[in-house]
Amino acid sequence: MTTEGAIDLLRKAFITAGIVAGPMILAALVVGLLVGVLQAATQINEASIAFVVKLLAVIVTFGIVGAWSLEQLLAFTSHSFTSMGDVVKGP
């Protein structure tokens, strides 16, 4: 494997990580923003409320997109193991 191949594999790893973690992070961000606005409006500043609601949002999101995320990870892993054969063979 050349340097370009290794860089391409690393780039794909970062993209896959972003794709897999993105929906959960986005759900936590949106719910955290909504809870923050509600807490500011009601003047209830309890950190555990925001934490529990964000945790539930992430769990629900994982339940919805979990199978798809697993497919993405399996595809990347399969591609990585296929590329390892090129590393062993050399140029």
Buried (B, 14 or more C-beta within 10 A) or exposed (E): BEEEEEEEBEEBEEEBEEBBEEBBEEBBEEBBEBBEEEBEEEEEEEEEEBEEBBEEBBEEBEEEBBEEBEEBBEEBEEBEEEBEEEEEEEE
